[in-house]
Amino acid sequence: MNYKEYLALAIPFIISTVTQPLLGAVDTAVIGRLDHPSYIGGVAIGAVIFNTLYWLFGFLRVSTSGFSAQSLGSQQEEDRYYAYFRPVLIALIVSSIFIALQGFIRNGAMYIYNPEPDVMMHAVTYFKILIWGVPFVLIGYVNLGWLMGRKYVKETLFLQVSTNVLNIILDIVFVIFLRMGVAGVAYATLISQLYGFAVGNYIIFTKISIHKILAYQEGLFDKTAMKKIMGVNADLMIRTVCLLTMTNMFIAKGTELGTVVLAANAVLYQIQYIISYIFEGLANASSIFAGKCVGENNIEEYRAVLSISNLCTAALSIMLAAAVVFFKDPMISVFTNLEEVVSLCEEHVMWLVVFPLVIGIGMVYYGIFTGSTYTAPIRNSMMISLAVFAAVYFTAIPQYKNHGLWLAFILFSLTRSVVLFLYRKKLFNKVFVLANH
């Protein structure tokens, strides 16, 4: 294990993952060219609603990739089919529930965020269009997880990048050229979701025959297997709930502080998303190498993975913080030219300088812990971080307003990193004691 091997895997993952937040960035950038901050606020609230729904069921990708990888190891053909079609059934059931309850979800979200009337109007427009993309997204998670687990790297990268690039192109065409406003952003996303679903299914059905599933249909609905799929990511589900709680509290408070604050926070939050996804590229590489070492019971190689991960994370953290310092003005101007929003962004951009310095270790160690299949510390770190966030949220915001909100967010991120780093010694003991039994 050396730096060359690590970066050879990490760099493609960074390229792949960073296209995801670029979607939200382009959404914000094109909407930010319109003549009122309410457009940005409406898209921000609409995006958070769907992020909440989708993040809660992100385990579909994680668990599918795990079972898909196991089927690769078992070399049993029926396992290959079960690894795909069982989570597809779950995705279909969940998406049907979401669509059936769309009115309740929409009204509940508007009640929670309580935006100003024009912001609410744009958020509802966004929601009513994109709710129909839920089945495409959830089955898309399964498609992506199955391809990753089977080590179809080129196909995985093509699927992710082409879908996101299409979304970006349609965003620009619909909003800038056709002047469709918030509806244009929503339709661009919906069409790209349909494209990703169709292309993903096409790729998968070149690898497996849909007709053969009939031969294995008796085992497809095995209750024990389905229960295992639902239970395998309990810790990660709790982690996601904590993250979503923090995000929704952040957005809700921004809404309460006013439309301009909401718009400025949406711009800054898009930049932090990009930073986070860059770190996720490192996390994915660390996860794969850590998992490989655990499988081989190779503790020395595992130590090397941690050492290289630490140094690469430190270097990347400094580079990203420096990038924000030197390029903050063009970064902000990409998203909006509204003077009042730009001014507020400039006032708060210092928090984005601090962000990569405090989040890097937490993100990359998340990858190491998941690759080691030791997820209790991830759950614990997020629960503690949420408690810290809530404490600062309720004490600092009354006095410091939006700066207090960003302070709470930064301390949430710092706590994630500190708690996971403190679990390092226990990580070695737990993982390699288990591997030796």
N, C-alpha and C positions, 0 to 999 in steps of 0.2 A: 504494500500500500504506500503510494507516494502522492505528492501534490499533482503530478501530471495526470495520474489515473483519476484522482478526485475531481479535478477541474474538467477533465474530458467528459465526465458525466454531469457535473454541476452546471456547466455553461449551457448545454442544450436544454436542461430543465429550466434554467432561468429564462431562456428565450421563450420556451413554451408557456411557462406560468405567467410571465409578465404581460402576455397578450390579454389575459383575463381582466386585470384592473384597467388596462388601456381602454376596454369597452366603456367602463364607467367614466373614465377620463374623457373619452371622446363625447359621450352623452353630455357630460357637464360642459365641455368646451363648446359644442355646437349650440346648446341651449343658452350658454352664457353670452352668445352673440346676439340674442334677442333683446328686446328693449325693456325688460323688467325682471328684477330678481325673483319674482314669484314663479317664473318658469323653472329656474334652477331649483327652488324650494320644492316645487311639485314633483319634479323628477327625483329629487333626493329622497322624499318621503315614499314615493312609489317604489324606488329601488330598494329601500330598506325593508319594505313589506315583503318583497320577493326574496331578498337575501335572507330574511328571517325564515321563510318557508323552506327555501332550498338548503340553507345551512343546517337546519334541523335534520334533513334527510341526506346530508352529505355522506352518512355512513354507507349509503348504497354503493358509492364508488369504492370506498375503503374496504368494505367487507367483500364486495364482488371481486376486487383485485386479489384479496387474500385467498378466497375459495378458488378463483381461477388459477392462481399460482400453485395451489395444492393439487388441482387437477392435472397440471402440467407435470408435477412430481409423481403422482400416482399412475399416470399414463392409462387411466381407465376412461374409455370413451364416454360412458354415461356421466362421469363426474364433470367432464367438460361441458356437457349439455345442462346438467343441473346447476352448475356454477353461473350459467347465464340466465336460464329461464325462471329459476326460483326468484331471484331479485327482480326480474321483469314483472312477475306477478305482483310482488309487493309494490313496485312503482305504479302499476296500473290501478291498484286498489287505493293507494294514497292520493294519486292525482284525481281520481274520480271523486273522492271525499272533498278535496280542495275545490273542485269546480262546483260541486253540489252546495258547498257552504260559502261560495264566493261573496254573497251579499253580507253574511255575518262577518266574514273576515274584513271586507272593505269598510263596513260601518264601524266595526270594532277598532280598526286602525285609525280611522278619522277621529273617533272619540278619544283615543289615547293621545294622539299627537295634537289634536285640536288646532290645526293651522288656520291662518287667516283665510277668508272665503275664496280669494283668487288662487291661493296656493292649493287649497282643497280641490278646487275645480280641476286643476291640472293633474293633481295626484290621482283623482278618480278616473280621469281620461286614460292615464297611463295604466292604471290597474285593470280597467275593463277590457283593454286590448290584450295585455300580457297574461291574464289568467288562463287564456286558452293555450298558452305555451307550456303549461305545467307538465303534461304528459311527455312532451318532447324533451324537456329538461331532465326529468327524473329517469326516463329510459336512457337518455343520453349519458347520465352518470353511470348506469349499468354498462352501457356500451364501452365507455372509456375505461372503467375498472376491469372489464373482462379482457380488453386488448392489452392493457398494461400488465395484468397478471400472466398473460400468455407470452409476454416479451415481444409483442409486435410494436417495437419502438417507433419505426418510421410511420406506420399507420396512425399511431397515437398522436405523434407530433403533427402530421398532416391534418388530422381531424380537428385538433384544437386550434391550430394556427389559421387554417382556412376558414373555419367558422367565425373566428373572431375578426379576421381581416374583412370578411364579407359584411359583418355587422358594422364595422367602422366605415366602409365605403357607403353602405346604405344610409347610415347616419348622416353623412355629409350630403348625399344626394337628396334625401327626403327633407332635411331641415334647412340646409343652406340654399340649395337650388330650387326645390319645390315648395319651400316655405310651409311645411306641414306642421311645424311647431312640436309640441309634446307628443302628439299622435304620430308624427314622423319618427321620433326616437323609439316609440313603442313598436311600431310596425317594422322598423329596421331590426329590432331585437327579435321579434316574433318570427320573421322570415329566416333569420340566421339560425334560430333554434330549430325550426323545421328542417333547414338544410343539414344541420349537424346530426339530427335524428336520422334523416334519410341516408346520408353518407355513412354514418356509423353502422346502421343496419345493413347497408349494402356490403361494407367491408366484412362484417361479421358473418354474413350469410355466404361469403366466398370461402370462409374458413370452416363452417359447419353447415349441415343440411337440415333445414327446418322440418323436413319430412321425417327424419330419424327420431325426432322427439317423441313421435307416436310410440316408438318401441320402448321408450323409457317413461311413459306417462304415469305408470303406476307409482314409481318412486318419486315423481316430481312433487307430489303433494304430501310427502312424508312429514308428519307433524314434528318429529324430533329434529329433523334437518332444518325445517322452516323456523323452529324455535331457536335453534343454534344461530341461524343467520341473524335473527332479530336481537339476540342477546350478546353477540360477539363484540359489539362496540358500545356497551353500556357506559363505560368511563368516558369515551369520546363524545357520547351524546350529552353527558353532564357538562363536559368541557364546552361543547357548542352552546348549550343553554346559557351558561355563564357569559360567554362571549357575546351572545345575542342580547342578553339582558343589559350588559354594559353599552353595547352599540345603540340599542333602542332608548336607553336612558340619556345617552349623549345627544341623539337626534331630537328627542322630545324636549330636552332643556334648550337646545338651540332654537327650536320652534317657539318656545315660550319667550325667549329673549328677543324675538322679532325676526321678520323676514330677511333683513339684510344680514343679521348674524347667522341665520340658517343657511343662507346662500354662501357666505364666506366660509363657514365650517364645512359645507359640502365640497368646496374647492380644495381646502386644506386636507380634508379627509380622503379625497381622491389621490392626492400626492402621497399620503401615508399608505394607502392601499398599494400603490406601485412599489414603494419601499418594502412593504411587507411581503409582496409576492416575489420580489427579488431574493429576499431571504428564504422564501419557501423553496426556491430552486436549490439553494444549499441544503436546506432541510431534507429535501427528497433524495439528494445524493447521499447525505449522511445516513438516512434511513436505510437505503439499500445496502451500503457498505456495513453498517452496524448489524443488520439482519443476517447478512452473509457470514459475518464473524461469529455471531451467536450460533448459527447453523453448523458452523465448522468447529465450535467450541474453542475458538482461537483468541485467547484473552490478550495476547501481545499485539495481535493485529487490531483488536478492538481498541486498545490503548492508543494505537497509531491513528485510528479513525477519529477518536476524540481530540487528539492533539492537533491534527490537521484541520479538523472542523473548527476548533477554537481559534487558531491563527487566521484561517480564511475569514471567519466571522468578524474577528477584530479588524482585519484589514478592510473588509467590505463596509463595516460600520463607519469607520473613519472616512472612507471615500464618499459614502452617501451623505454623511453630515457635511462634508466639505462641498459637495455638489449643491446642497440646499443653500449654503452660505453664499456661494459664488453665482448661482443661477436662479435665485429666488424670484427675481423680477420677471424673467422670461417664463419661468414655470407658471407663475400666477397669471400672466398675460395670455397664456395659451388658453386658459379656461374662461376668462371673462374680461371684458373691457369696460364694465360698469364701474365708474369711479368710486362710488361708495363701498362697493364690494371689494375692489382692489385695495383700497385704503385699509379696510378692516383686516384683510388677509395679511398685509404687510405688518400690521400691528401684532399679529399672532404667529407669524411664520417662525419665530425663534423656537417655538415648541417642536417644529418639524426638524430643526437642527439637532435637538436633543433626542428625538424619537429613535433614529437608527442606533444610537449609542446605548440605549436601554433595552431595545427589543431584540437585538440580534441573537444573543445567547438563548433567549426564551424560544425563539422561532426554530433555531437549528437543533436545540436539545429536544424540542417537540419531535423532530424527525428521528433523532437517535432513540428516544424512548419508544416511539411507535414501531420503529424497525426492530427494536428488541422485544416487542410485544409486552412491555411493562408499562401499562398505561395509568395505573393508580396515581403516580406522582403528577401526571398531566391533569387529572381530575382535581387533585388536591391543590395544585398550584393555581388553577383557575378559580376555585372556590375562595381561596385566600385573597387572590387578586381582586375578585369582585367585592369582597368585604372591605378591602382597602379603598377601592374606587368609591363605594357607597359612603364610607366615612368621610372622605374628602369632598365628595359630591354635595353632601348635606351641610358641611361646615364651611367650605371655602367659597362656594358659589354665591351665597348671600352677600359676601363682602367684595369678592373679586370678579363676580359676573363671569364672562366668557373665559377669562384667564383662569379662574377657579375650575371651570369645566375642563380645560386643557391640562391643568395640573393634575386633576383626578385621572385623566386618561394616561398621562405619562407615568404616574405612580402605579397604575394598573399594569402597564407594560413592564416597568422595572421589577415589580413584584413577581411577575411570571418568570422572568429571567433568574432572579435571585433564588426563588424556591426550587426551580428545576436544577440549578447549579449546585445547590446544597444537597440534592439527592444523588449526586455523582457516586459517592462511595457506596451507598446502598444499591445503586444501579449495578455496579460490578458484582457485589455480593449476591444480589437477588438473581441476576441473569445467569451468572455462571455456576451458581449452586444449583439452579433449576436445570441447566444444561447438562450437569453431571449426574442427574438422577433420572 
